Amino acid sequence: MWHCGFHVSIYSGNGVIHSPPFSDYDFPWGCIEILKKIKKMVETRQPQVPYEEMIECIAIANAGRISQKEKRKVYLKEIWKND
């Protein structure tokens, strides 16, 4: 049986932090809710969260990528101009 899990890893010049995994065995109802949201998004063709929230998540990921590559702090305001 397939299952999924989530975790976060943060790397910096000061060290590394790994969160413990959180799987669908820990919270099986969460998977059901995610699938319901995906189904609703497909049926309505509307996102389940505001576009700004999705863009912010992408900007955070990009900031992390740049920070790792350039070995420096990268602030969200450098990546995302939320005017």
Residue frames as a rotation matrix with the C-alpha (Angstrom) as fourth column:
MET 1
0.582 0.813 0.000 0.00
0.813 -0.582 0.000 0.00
0.000 0.000 -1.000 0.00
TRP 2
-0.320 -0.680 0.660 1.35
0.660 -0.660 -0.359 3.39
0.679 0.321 0.660 -0.98
HIS 3
0.637 0.480 -0.604 1.38
0.758 -0.535 0.374 6.30
-0.144 -0.695 -0.704 1.40
CYS 4
0.278 -0.519 0.808 2.90
0.361 -0.724 -0.588 9.74
0.890 0.455 -0.014 1.57
GLY 5
0.387 -0.196 -0.901 4.73
0.895 -0.153 0.418 11.80
-0.220 -0.969 0.116 4.12
PHE 6
0.711 -0.154 0.686 5.90
0.143 -0.924 -0.356 15.36
0.689 0.351 -0.634 4.60
HIS 7
0.428 -0.584 -0.690 8.98
0.820 -0.069 0.568 16.78
-0.379 -0.809 0.450 6.26
VAL 8
0.963 -0.182 0.196 11.04
-0.086 -0.904 -0.418 19.95
0.254 0.386 -0.887 6.09
SER 9
0.304 -0.931 -0.205 14.81
0.937 0.254 0.239 20.30
-0.170 -0.264 0.949 5.87
ILE 10
0.997 -0.045 0.069 16.49
-0.037 -0.993 -0.115 23.65
0.074 0.112 -0.991 6.45
TYR 11
0.328 -0.944 0.025 20.14
0.943 0.326 -0.063 24.16
0.052 0.044 0.998 5.54
SER 12
0.957 -0.118 0.263 22.27
-0.101 -0.992 -0.078 27.15
0.270 0.048 -0.962 6.47
GLY 13
0.067 -0.995 0.072 25.80
-0.220 -0.085 -0.972 28.10
0.973 0.049 -0.224 7.35
ASN 14
-0.231 -0.081 0.970 24.77
-0.954 -0.177 -0.242 27.58
0.192 -0.981 -0.036 10.96
GLY 15
-0.800 -0.081 0.595 23.75
-0.288 0.921 -0.262 23.97
-0.527 -0.381 -0.760 10.46
VAL 16
-0.697 0.577 -0.427 20.89
-0.262 0.349 0.900 21.78
0.668 0.739 -0.092 9.33
ILE 17
-0.594 0.618 0.515 17.45
-0.565 0.136 -0.814 21.14
-0.573 -0.774 0.269 10.83
HIS 18
-0.789 0.423 -0.445 15.24
-0.133 0.590 0.796 18.22
0.600 0.688 -0.409 9.76
SER 19
-0.185 0.803 0.567 11.65
-0.982 -0.134 -0.130 17.99
-0.028 -0.581 0.814 10.95
PRO 20
-0.689 0.041 0.724 10.29
-0.109 0.981 -0.159 14.58
-0.716 -0.188 -0.672 11.80
PRO 21
-0.924 0.378 -0.061 8.14
-0.004 0.149 0.989 13.03
0.383 0.914 -0.136 9.05
PHE 22
-0.464 0.879 0.115 4.39
-0.467 -0.133 -0.874 13.49
-0.753 -0.459 0.472 9.19
SER 23
-0.997 0.005 -0.082 2.65
-0.065 0.559 0.826 10.79
0.050 0.829 -0.557 7.20
ASP 24
-0.275 0.956 -0.102 -0.89
-0.666 -0.113 0.737 9.89
0.693 0.270 0.668 6.22
TYR 25
-0.110 0.195 -0.975 -0.67
0.518 0.848 0.111 7.20
0.848 -0.493 -0.195 8.91
ASP 26
-0.886 -0.244 -0.394 -0.28
0.463 -0.446 -0.766 10.01
0.012 -0.861 0.508 11.48
PHE 27
-0.467 0.743 -0.479 -3.36
-0.236 -0.627 -0.742 11.86
-0.852 -0.234 0.468 10.24
PRO 28
-0.726 0.119 0.678 -5.31
0.592 0.609 0.527 9.85
-0.350 0.784 -0.513 7.62
TRP 29
0.345 0.938 -0.039 -8.21
0.796 -0.314 -0.518 12.32
-0.498 0.148 -0.855 7.50
GLY 30
0.071 -0.406 -0.911 -5.85
-0.200 -0.901 0.385 15.03
-0.977 0.155 -0.146 6.28
CYS 31
-0.890 -0.401 0.217 -5.28
0.078 0.335 0.939 13.08
-0.449 0.853 -0.267 3.07
ILE 32
-0.242 0.895 0.374 -9.02
0.951 0.296 -0.092 12.86
-0.193 0.333 -0.923 2.52
GLU 33
0.504 0.440 -0.743 -9.41
0.384 -0.885 -0.263 16.63
-0.774 -0.152 -0.615 2.94
ILE 34
-0.396 -0.720 -0.569 -6.58
-0.325 -0.470 0.821 17.34
-0.859 0.510 -0.047 0.49
LEU 35
-0.871 0.101 0.480 -8.17
0.446 0.573 0.688 15.03
-0.206 0.813 -0.544 -2.10
LYS 36
0.175 0.983 -0.056 -11.56
0.903 -0.183 -0.389 16.75
-0.393 0.018 -0.919 -1.61
LYS 37
0.310 -0.125 -0.943 -9.92
-0.060 -0.992 0.112 20.14
-0.949 0.022 -0.315 -2.23
ILE 38
-0.776 -0.622 -0.104 -8.20
-0.180 0.061 0.982 18.87
-0.604 0.781 -0.159 -5.37
LYS 39
-0.546 0.657 0.519 -11.47
0.823 0.536 0.188 17.42
-0.155 0.530 -0.834 -6.67
LYS 40
0.451 0.746 -0.490 -13.31
0.642 -0.653 -0.402 20.69
-0.619 -0.134 -0.774 -5.99
MET 41
-0.096 -0.574 -0.813 -10.55
-0.277 -0.769 0.575 22.68
-0.956 0.281 -0.086 -7.70
VAL 42
-0.928 -0.229 0.295 -10.80
0.177 0.426 0.887 20.45
-0.329 0.875 -0.355 -10.80
GLU 43
-0.239 0.932 0.273 -14.62
0.961 0.267 -0.069 20.65
-0.137 0.246 -0.960 -10.87
THR 44
0.640 0.557 -0.530 -14.89
0.550 -0.813 -0.191 24.42
-0.537 -0.169 -0.826 -10.28
ARG 45
0.254 -0.683 0.685 -11.65
0.827 -0.214 -0.520 25.42
0.502 0.699 0.510 -12.03
GLN 46
0.638 -0.047 0.768 -11.05
-0.332 -0.917 0.220 27.75
0.694 -0.396 -0.601 -9.07
PRO 47
-0.441 -0.852 -0.283 -8.11
-0.003 0.317 -0.948 27.59
0.898 -0.417 -0.142 -6.65
GLN 48
0.383 0.571 -0.726 -8.84
0.679 0.359 0.640 26.63
0.627 -0.738 -0.250 -3.06
VAL 49
0.147 -0.383 -0.912 -6.58
0.773 -0.531 0.347 29.39
-0.617 -0.756 0.218 -1.72
PRO 50
0.862 0.155 -0.483 -6.01
-0.095 -0.886 -0.454 32.93
-0.499 0.437 -0.749 -2.98
TYR 51
0.786 -0.584 0.202 -3.43
0.375 0.191 -0.907 33.27
0.491 0.789 0.369 -5.76
GLU 52
0.430 -0.636 0.641 -1.36
-0.652 -0.710 -0.268 35.55
0.625 -0.303 -0.719 -3.51
GLU 53
0.555 -0.183 0.811 -0.97
-0.676 0.469 0.569 32.71
-0.485 -0.864 0.136 -1.00
MET 54
0.858 -0.250 0.448 0.20
0.415 0.851 -0.321 30.29
-0.301 0.461 0.835 -3.70
ILE 55
0.648 -0.633 0.423 2.63
0.123 -0.461 -0.879 32.88
0.751 0.622 -0.221 -5.08
GLU 56
0.493 -0.457 0.741 3.99
-0.848 -0.444 0.290 33.53
0.196 -0.771 -0.606 -1.59
CYS 57
0.728 -0.199 0.656 4.73
-0.162 0.880 0.446 29.81
-0.666 -0.432 0.608 -1.13
ILE 58
0.769 -0.460 0.445 6.61
0.613 0.331 -0.718 29.78
0.183 0.824 0.536 -4.44
ALA 59
0.555 -0.564 0.611 8.56
-0.323 -0.823 -0.467 32.89
0.767 0.062 -0.639 -3.40
ILE 60
0.619 -0.309 0.722 9.52
-0.724 0.131 0.677 31.25
-0.304 -0.942 -0.143 -0.11
ALA 61
0.762 -0.326 0.559 10.81
0.374 0.927 0.030 28.19
-0.528 0.186 0.829 -1.96
ASN 62
0.677 -0.517 0.524 12.77
0.437 -0.290 -0.851 30.42
0.592 0.805 0.030 -4.35
ALA 63
0.592 -0.457 0.664 14.28
-0.690 -0.713 0.125 32.37
0.417 -0.532 -0.737 -1.45
GLY 64
0.679 -0.310 0.665 15.41
-0.354 0.656 0.667 29.11
-0.643 -0.688 0.335 0.12
ARG 65
0.768 -0.367 0.525 16.93
0.626 0.600 -0.498 27.94
-0.132 0.711 0.690 -3.15
ILE 66
0.597 -0.538 0.595 18.84
0.038 -0.722 -0.691 31.21
0.801 0.435 -0.411 -3.62
SER 67
0.656 -0.318 0.685 19.94
-0.755 -0.309 0.579 31.23
0.028 -0.896 -0.442 0.02
GLN 68
0.733 -0.371 0.570 21.38
0.116 0.894 0.432 27.74
-0.670 -0.250 0.699 -0.32
LYS 69
0.673 -0.454 0.584 23.14
0.710 0.176 -0.682 28.54
0.207 0.873 0.441 -3.59
GLU 70
0.360 -0.508 0.782 24.57
0.029 -0.832 -0.554 31.91
0.933 0.222 -0.285 -2.52
LYS 71
-0.102 -0.385 -0.917 25.14
0.864 0.423 -0.274 30.92
0.493 -0.820 0.290 1.13
ARG 72
-0.972 -0.117 0.205 23.47
0.016 -0.899 -0.438 34.04
0.236 -0.423 0.875 2.51
LYS 73
-0.447 0.871 -0.203 20.21
0.419 0.004 -0.908 35.17
-0.790 -0.491 -0.367 4.07
VAL 74
-0.895 0.297 0.332 17.57
0.221 -0.352 0.909 35.91
0.387 0.887 0.250 1.47
TYR 75
-0.720 0.665 -0.196 14.59
-0.071 -0.352 -0.933 37.96
-0.690 -0.659 0.301 2.55
LEU 76
-0.151 0.773 0.617 11.17
0.821 0.446 -0.358 37.38
-0.551 0.452 -0.701 1.04
LYS 77
0.609 0.410 -0.679 10.96
0.080 -0.884 -0.462 41.04
-0.789 0.227 -0.571 0.04
GLU 78
-0.401 -0.810 -0.428 13.90
-0.513 -0.189 0.838 40.41
-0.759 0.555 -0.340 -2.32
ILE 79
-0.909 0.038 0.416 11.91
0.282 0.790 0.544 37.77
-0.308 0.612 -0.728 -4.16
TRP 80
-0.247 0.939 0.238 8.30
0.937 0.168 0.308 38.86
0.249 0.298 -0.921 -3.96
LYS 81
-0.994 0.017 0.112 7.08
-0.030 -0.993 -0.117 42.41
0.109 -0.120 0.987 -4.35
ASN 82
-0.386 0.900 -0.203 3.67
0.911 0.406 0.067 42.21
0.143 -0.159 -0.977 -2.65
ASP 83
-0.992 0.004 -0.123 2.34
0.011 -0.992 -0.122 45.69
-0.123 -0.122 0.985 -3.43
